[in-house]
Amino acid sequence: MSIYLSGIQPSGLLHWGNYFGAIRQHVAAPAAGGEHFYFIADYHALTTSKNPAELREWVREVAVTYLAFGLDVERAVFFRQSDVPEVTELAWMLSCVTGMGVLERAVSYRDKVERGLQPSVGLFTYPALMSADILAYDSNFVPVGPDQQQHIEIAQDMAASFNALYGPVFVRPEPSISPFAKVPGLDGQKMSKSYGNHIWLFASGKELKKAVGRVVTDSRPPEEPKDPASVLLFDLLRLFLDDAELAEWKRRVQTGGAGAPGYGHLKQRLVEAAEAFFAPARARREELLRDPAEVDRVLARGAERARARARATRDRALAACGLR
């Protein structure tokens, strides 16, 4: 049976990119079979978050969001990373067999430093902890976007180094590339909290309308024929509209002339479609926020199941390198 693993960092309110790039696939995947482990990467969040109360809030927000969208926690193991201390033990063992060059090649480290983030030891060794996350559960496949594939390659390198020295302890993971990895933000770049170009998943009413109003457009009048590929709004509308409706909007914009829709019409349709699409999950989220004890119970059950698997892997690794 194949084992799948993915994590999401609690670094703020989740946005459309998080949902279409990861959450939607995570929620649907357990029905197809296999074992699925999904964790809230709160240890990883410590590389950027220095506010304890805020971090607790973001962890809760991730948990509630996944449950609001219907994650089946009987089929999937859903837990907090910090509830599985065996992962940090594995990270240390992996670090001791990994050359510095492997970590120095990490694109995510260089990108954060270039954006002005003060580098810490934790930020530098981030890939070691991520590798431990992946290897702890004997993961076969890790769903990622193309920009995250290097993390899997580093986990493969670390597993290979350990196995070459101590024997076959770790399973080699493989990346599973998401076809919806990139969702454009309000400015056309990849939607990201870091860029401030995102739309919160549960934004509604005036908040949603204001956010959509910030989607970048140009000054061309409605009657001027336009190539739909040049209109950013279509990259967002495709997330919500069926093929037939999307094709009709594109045809009208491409044809132009009297009665052709302007950018305001497209934005209004985007607001309506997003409002309706997220309404059921938004209602479920409100219910969950009123029952925090149930969310805690779900995470505790998930951690118990995750620890059983991680403990077995940790014990194999300890025995292999002479610590048992």
C-alpha positions in Angstrom: 0.0 0.0 0.0 1.4 3.4 -1.0 1.9 6.0 1.7 1.5 9.7 0.9 2.6 12.6 3.0 2.2 16.4 2.9 2.5 19.3 5.3 1.3 22.9 5.4 3.0 25.6 7.3 0.8 27.7 9.7 2.1 31.1 8.7 -1.2 33.1 8.3 -4.7 32.9 6.9 -4.9 30.3 4.1 -5.7 31.6 0.6 -7.0 30.5 -2.8 -3.6 29.3 -3.8 -3.4 27.0 -0.7 -6.8 25.5 -1.5 -6.4 24.9 -5.2 -2.7 24.1 -5.0 -2.9 21.6 -2.1 -5.9 21.4 0.2 -8.4 20.3 -2.5 -6.1 17.4 -3.5 -5.4 16.5 0.1 -9.1 16.2 0.9 -9.9 14.2 -2.1 -6.9 11.8 -2.2 -7.7 9.4 0.7 -10.8 8.2 -1.2 -8.5 6.7 -3.9 -6.8 4.4 -1.4 -3.4 4.2 0.3 -2.3 5.8 3.6 -2.3 9.5 3.9 -0.4 11.6 6.4 -1.1 15.4 6.6 0.7 17.5 9.2 0.6 21.1 10.4 4.3 22.2 10.2 4.5 24.2 13.4 8.2 23.4 14.0 8.9 24.8 10.5 7.0 27.9 11.3 9.4 28.8 14.1 11.9 29.8 11.4 9.8 32.9 10.8 7.2 33.2 13.5 8.3 34.8 16.8 4.8 35.4 18.3 3.5 32.4 20.4 -0.1 33.5 20.5 -0.2 34.2 16.8 1.4 30.8 16.0 -1.2 29.0 18.1 -3.9 30.9 16.2 -2.5 30.0 12.8 -2.2 26.3 13.8 -5.8 26.3 14.8 -6.8 28.0 11.5 -5.1 25.4 9.4 -6.7 22.6 11.4 -10.2 24.2 11.1 -9.7 24.9 7.4 -8.9 21.2 6.5 -11.8 20.0 8.6 -14.2 22.6 7.1 -13.4 21.3 3.6 -14.2 17.8 4.7 -11.0 16.0 5.3 -11.8 12.4 6.3 -9.8 12.0 9.5 -10.6 8.3 9.6 -8.9 7.7 6.3 -6.2 10.3 6.7 -3.9 10.9 9.6 -4.1 14.6 10.5 -1.8 16.0 13.2 0.5 18.7 14.5 4.2 18.2 13.6 5.3 19.1 17.2 3.2 16.3 18.6 5.6 13.8 17.0 9.0 14.4 18.8 10.5 11.4 17.0 10.8 13.6 13.9 13.3 15.9 15.6 15.4 12.9 16.6 15.4 11.6 13.1 16.4 15.1 11.8 19.5 15.0 14.0 20.5 11.5 12.8 20.1 12.6 9.2 22.1 15.8 9.8 25.0 13.7 11.0 25.3 11.9 7.6 24.6 14.8 5.3 27.2 17.1 3.8 27.0 20.8 4.1 26.8 21.2 0.4 23.4 19.5 0.3 21.9 22.2 2.5 23.8 25.0 0.9 22.1 24.2 -2.4 18.6 24.6 -1.0 16.7 27.2 -3.1 14.2 28.0 -0.3 17.1 29.1 2.0 18.7 31.4 -0.6 15.3 32.8 -1.6 14.4 33.8 2.0 17.8 35.4 2.6 17.5 37.3 -0.6 14.1 38.7 0.5 15.8 40.0 3.7 15.0 37.3 6.2 17.7 37.1 8.9 19.2 33.6 8.5 19.2 31.3 11.5 20.6 27.8 12.0 17.0 26.6 11.9 16.4 28.2 8.6 19.6 26.7 7.2 18.8 23.2 8.5 15.1 23.4 7.5 15.6 20.8 4.8 16.9 18.3 7.4 13.7 18.6 9.4 11.6 18.4 6.3 13.4 15.3 5.2 12.7 13.7 8.6 9.0 14.6 8.2 9.0 12.7 4.9 11.0 9.7 6.0 9.5 9.2 9.4 6.3 7.6 7.9 8.0 5.5 5.2 6.4 7.9 2.7 6.4 6.7 -0.9 5.0 9.8 -2.5 5.0 13.5 -1.5 2.5 15.8 -3.4 4.3 19.1 -4.1 4.4 21.9 -6.6 7.3 22.2 -9.1 9.0 24.8 -6.9 9.1 22.4 -4.0 10.6 19.4 -5.8 14.1 20.1 -4.5 12.9 19.3 -1.0 12.1 15.8 -2.0 15.5 15.5 -3.8 17.2 16.5 -0.6 15.2 13.9 1.4 16.3 11.3 -1.2 19.9 12.3 -0.8 19.7 12.1 3.0 18.0 8.7 3.0 20.6 7.4 0.5 23.5 8.7 2.7 22.1 7.1 5.8 21.2 3.8 4.1 24.6 3.6 2.5 26.3 3.9 5.8 24.0 1.9 8.1 21.8 -0.3 5.9 18.3 0.0 4.4 16.5 2.0 7.1 14.6 4.6 5.1 12.2 4.3 2.2 13.1 6.4 -0.8 10.3 9.0 -1.4 9.2 10.3 -4.8 7.6 13.6 -5.6 4.0 13.7 -6.9 3.7 17.0 -8.8 0.4 18.8 -8.4 -1.2 19.9 -11.7 -2.7 23.0 -9.9 0.5 24.1 -8.1 0.4 27.7 -9.2 -2.6 30.0 -8.6 -1.9 33.6 -9.7 -2.2 36.3 -7.1 -3.8 39.8 -7.5 -0.7 41.0 -9.4 -0.1 38.0 -11.6 2.7 36.5 -9.6 2.2 33.2 -7.7 -0.4 33.8 -4.9 1.5 34.1 -1.7 1.2 35.6 1.8 4.8 36.7 1.4 3.9 38.9 -1.6 0.7 40.3 -0.1 -1.2 39.4 -3.3 -3.6 36.7 -1.8 -7.3 36.3 -1.1 -8.3 34.6 2.1 -10.3 31.4 1.6 -13.2 32.5 3.7 -13.4 36.2 2.7 -16.9 37.2 2.0 -19.1 40.2 1.3 -17.3 43.5 1.2 -14.0 42.0 2.2 -14.1 39.6 -0.8 -15.3 42.4 -3.2 -12.5 44.7 -2.0 -9.9 41.9 -2.5 -11.1 41.0 -6.0 -11.2 44.7 -6.9 -7.4 44.8 -6.5 -6.8 42.2 -9.3 -4.5 44.0 -11.8 -6.2 45.1 -15.1 -5.3 47.6 -17.8 -7.0 50.6 -19.3 -8.5 49.0 -22.4 -12.2 49.7 -22.8 -14.8 46.9 -22.9 -15.5 47.2 -26.6 -11.9 46.6 -27.6 -11.3 43.0 -28.5 -8.8 41.3 -26.2 -6.9 38.1 -26.1 -8.3 36.3 -23.1 -4.8 35.0 -22.3 -3.8 38.6 -21.6 -6.5 39.1 -19.0 -5.4 38.0 -15.5 -9.0 37.7 -14.3 -9.5 34.6 -16.5 -6.8 32.8 -14.7 -8.8 33.2 -11.5 -12.3 32.6 -13.0 -11.1 29.2 -14.3 -10.9 28.1 -10.7 -14.6 28.4 -10.2 -16.5 28.4 -13.6 -17.3 25.3 -15.6 -15.8 25.0 -19.1 -18.9 26.2 -21.0 -19.4 29.4 -19.0 -15.7 30.2 -19.0 -15.6 29.7 -22.8 -18.5 32.0 -23.3 -17.0 34.9 -21.2 -13.7 34.5 -23.2 -15.6 34.6 -26.5 -17.4 37.8 -25.6 -14.2 39.5 -24.5 -12.3 38.3 -27.6 -15.1 39.5 -29.9 -15.5 42.9 -28.2 -17.9 45.4 -29.6 -21.1 46.8 -28.0 -22.3 44.8 -25.1 -18.9 43.2 -24.4 -18.1 42.7 -20.7 -15.7 45.1 -19.0 -13.3 44.2 -16.3 -15.9 45.2 -13.7 -18.3 42.6 -15.0 -15.6 39.9 -14.8 -14.7 40.9 -11.3 -18.4 40.8 -10.2 -18.7 37.3 -11.7 -15.6 36.3 -9.8 -16.9 37.6 -6.5 -20.3 35.7 -7.1 -18.6 32.5 -8.0 -16.1 32.5 -5.2 -18.8 33.4 -2.7 -20.9 30.5 -3.7 -18.0 28.0 -4.0 -16.7 28.5 -0.5 -20.0 29.0 1.3 -20.4 25.4 2.6 -16.9 25.3 4.0 -17.3 28.8 5.5 -20.4 27.6 7.4 -18.7 24.5 8.6 -15.7 26.6 9.8 -18.0 28.7 11.9 -19.3 25.5 13.6 -15.8 24.2 14.3 -14.7 27.5 15.8 -17.5 27.1 18.3 -16.3 23.6 19.3 -12.5 23.9 19.7 -12.4 20.8 21.9 -13.4 18.7 18.9 -10.6 20.1 16.8 -8.2 19.2 19.7 -9.5 15.7 19.8 -9.0 15.2 16.1 -5.4 16.4 16.3 -4.7 14.3 19.3 -6.0 11.1 17.6 -4.0 11.9 14.5 -0.8 12.4 16.6 -1.2 9.1 18.3 -1.5 7.3 14.9 1.5 9.3 13.5 3.7 8.6 16.5 3.2 4.9 16.2 4.7 5.0 12.7 7.4 7.5 13.4 8.5 5.7 16.6 9.0 2.5 14.6 11.2 4.4 12.0 13.1 6.2 14.8 13.8 2.9 16.5 15.1 1.3 13.3 17.4 4.3 12.8 18.7 4.3 16.4 19.5 0.6 16.2 21.2 0.9 12.8 23.6 3.6 13.9 24.4 2.0 17.3 22.2 3.9 19.7 20.2 0.9 20.7 
